[in-house]
Amino acid sequence: MSLHGTDAYQDVDSLPALVQRAVEAARAHGFGFSCRPEQGRLLQVLAAGAAHRIAETGTGCGVGLAWLASGAAPHTRLLSVERDAERARLAADVFRDCGQVEVLHGDWRRIEEYGPYDLLVLDGGGQAKGDGAAEPARLLAAGGTVVIDDFTPATTWPPRFDGAPDRSRLHWLEHPELRAAELRLAADLSVIVGTHLPKG
């Protein structure tokens, strides 16, 4: 979820219909932390290459999930988990006509019940920036892609946060089972994208 992400859609035209619907739901319920358009377009492209299963943590009101669903093939299953019960209900309503999309209420770890995934989008505001609890070997199919969102672009190597090496970012960039890179999407926004390369 991105700070002021919902506001970023104010002057954006030609959105996919499902994305527009999710943005309107976020506005109507005062939810400001939606996936930004720059990231949404990346998710839409990545979803097009996911053959079977896509998962996301941190649904919010469903804007990022709508970008994913707008890019995914009709047979691809999409799952998103939201810890706030009301937001999970609102997001589920956005996707009420999309049989391939399911929104779950609960802790992010619920995604473990349904994997492995071809594409996994982790909310950078929580566990995804932490100690690596979301492990690629458990959650990704071989060759699967993980996206960790909501970073500020790094300007040094090693990347630093609060004057010290940014261990959260380095966890993903140097993960032994990923080939990963940081992608700058805007002057103030970057994501880490990694491909799962199983050992052996």
C-alpha positions as a printed Julia matrix, in Angstrom:
200×3 Matrix{Float64}:
   0.0     0.0     0.0
   1.34    3.41   -0.93
   1.01    6.63    1.04
  -1.46    8.87   -0.85
  -1.76    6.15   -3.48
  -5.47    6.67   -4.02
  -4.88   10.38   -4.65
  -2.46    9.47   -7.45
  -5.43    8.48   -9.63
  -6.99   11.94   -9.58
  -5.81   12.95  -13.07
  -5.29    9.48  -14.58
  -7.44    8.61  -17.58
  -8.09    5.35  -19.42
  -7.94    2.99  -16.47
  -9.1    -0.6   -16.86
 -12.74   -0.78  -15.76
 -11.97   -3.02  -12.77
  -9.23   -0.66  -11.58
 -11.61    2.29  -11.85
 -14.16    0.41   -9.78
 -11.6    -0.36   -7.06
 -10.35    3.25   -7.02
 -13.93    4.47   -6.58
 -14.42    2.05   -3.69
 -11.22    3.3    -2.04
 -12.34    6.92   -2.42
 -15.84    6.22   -1.13
 -14.47    4.64    2.02
 -11.65    7.1     2.66
  -8.87    4.61    2.03
  -5.79    6.51    0.89
  -3.15    3.81    0.64
  -3.93    2.19   -2.71
  -1.37    0.81   -5.14
  -0.11    3.69   -7.3
  -0.67    3.7   -11.09
   3.04    3.23  -11.82
   3.12    0.04   -9.81
  -0.27   -1.06  -11.11
   0.91   -1.0   -14.7
   3.89   -3.17  -13.76
   1.6    -5.63  -11.97
  -0.68   -5.78  -15.0
   2.25   -6.74  -17.24
   3.62   -9.33  -14.81
   0.18  -10.88  -14.32
  -0.06  -11.55  -18.05
   2.84  -14.01  -17.72
   1.46  -15.91  -14.7
  -0.03  -19.13  -16.01
  -1.82  -20.58  -12.98
  -1.84  -18.74   -9.64
  -1.27  -15.19   -8.42
  -1.35  -14.05   -4.8
  -1.18  -10.69   -3.08
  -0.96   -9.58    0.54
  -2.46   -6.3     1.74
  -5.57   -6.05   -0.46
  -6.75   -2.67    0.81
  -9.84   -1.88   -1.28
  -8.55   -3.93   -4.19
  -6.75   -1.48   -6.48
  -3.56   -3.53   -6.87
  -5.61   -6.7    -7.2
  -7.66   -5.03   -9.93
  -4.49   -4.27  -11.89
  -3.44   -7.9   -11.51
  -6.86   -9.2   -12.57
  -6.87   -6.82  -15.55
  -3.65   -8.35  -16.84
  -4.2   -12.02  -15.97
  -5.5   -14.62  -18.38
  -9.12  -15.73  -17.75
  -8.04  -19.12  -16.38
  -5.5   -17.72  -13.89
  -6.62  -17.83  -10.24
  -6.0   -14.73   -8.08
  -5.97  -14.69   -4.3
  -5.53  -11.69   -2.01
  -5.42  -11.49    1.79
  -6.46   -8.45    3.83
  -6.15   -8.28    7.61
  -8.86   -5.65    8.08
 -12.28   -7.32    7.94
 -14.16   -4.31    6.56
 -11.63   -3.68    3.81
 -11.68   -7.37    2.91
 -15.47   -7.18    2.58
 -15.29   -4.03    0.45
 -12.65   -5.53   -1.83
 -14.6    -8.77   -2.22
 -17.56   -6.7    -3.38
 -15.4    -4.99   -6.04
 -14.66   -8.45   -7.49
 -18.14   -9.94   -7.03
 -18.42  -10.63  -10.78
 -14.89  -12.07  -11.14
 -15.05  -15.8   -10.51
 -11.27  -16.24  -10.72
 -10.61  -13.73   -7.89
 -10.9   -14.49   -4.18
 -10.35  -12.06   -1.31
  -9.64  -13.56    2.11
  -9.73  -11.9     5.51
  -6.85  -12.75    7.78
  -3.14  -12.7     8.4
  -0.88  -12.63    5.34
   0.26  -16.17    6.1
  -3.03  -17.48    4.75
  -1.45  -17.36    1.3
   0.65  -20.37    2.33
  -2.47  -22.54    2.19
  -2.89  -22.11   -1.57
   0.57  -21.89   -3.13
   2.9   -22.21   -4.85
   2.39  -19.12   -7.02
   3.6   -17.98  -10.39
   3.41  -14.38   -9.17
   3.39  -13.17   -5.57
   2.97   -9.51   -4.61
   3.98   -8.76   -1.02
   2.88   -5.62    0.75
   6.13   -3.85    1.58
   4.6    -2.13    4.57
   4.61   -5.26    6.68
   6.32   -8.64    6.73
   7.81   -8.3     3.27
  10.39   -5.82    4.54
  11.08   -7.78    7.68
  13.13  -10.85    8.45
  12.14  -12.86    5.41
   9.21  -14.78    6.85
   7.75  -14.97    3.34
  10.21  -17.44    1.83
  10.36  -18.02   -1.95
  11.01  -21.75   -1.57
   7.64  -22.2     0.17
   5.57  -19.74   -1.8
   6.83  -19.58   -5.38
   6.8   -22.11   -8.18
  10.11  -22.62   -9.95
  10.62  -19.56  -12.14
   7.9   -17.69  -10.25
   8.13  -13.96   -9.62
   7.92  -12.04   -6.36
   7.27   -8.29   -6.11
   7.94   -6.4    -2.87
   6.45   -2.92   -3.06
   6.69    0.53   -1.53
  10.39    1.18   -1.3
  12.02    4.57   -1.7
  14.62    4.28   -4.49
  18.09    3.41   -3.26
  20.86    5.85   -4.12
  23.85    4.0    -2.63
  25.28    0.51   -2.48
  24.77   -1.12   -0.19
  21.35    0.51    0.23
  20.96    2.29    3.55
  18.06    3.08    5.87
  18.36    5.36    8.91
  22.13    5.45    8.51
  22.63    1.68    8.48
  22.58   -1.01    5.77
  18.99   -1.65    4.7
  18.77   -5.28    5.76
  15.17   -5.66    4.6
  16.05   -4.63    1.05
  19.26   -6.63    1.06
  17.37   -9.73    2.21
  15.55   -9.79   -1.14
  18.29   -8.46   -3.39
  20.82  -11.0    -2.11
  18.46  -13.92   -1.46
  20.19  -17.16   -2.56
  17.04  -18.47   -4.27
  16.18  -15.28   -6.15
  17.62  -13.33   -9.01
  16.36   -9.9    -7.99
  16.63   -6.25   -8.92
  15.2    -2.98   -7.7
  13.09   -1.16  -10.28
  12.51    2.58   -9.94
   8.93    3.39  -10.91
   8.96    7.08   -9.94
  11.3     9.52   -8.25
   9.91    8.45   -4.88
   8.84    4.84   -5.55
  10.61    1.59   -6.31
   9.89   -2.12   -6.05
  12.02   -5.21   -5.85
  11.26   -7.9    -8.42
  12.79  -11.35   -8.09
  12.63  -14.65   -9.98
  12.71  -17.87   -7.97
  15.71  -20.01   -8.89
  15.56  -23.15   -6.75
  18.83  -24.53   -5.45
  20.22  -27.51   -7.29
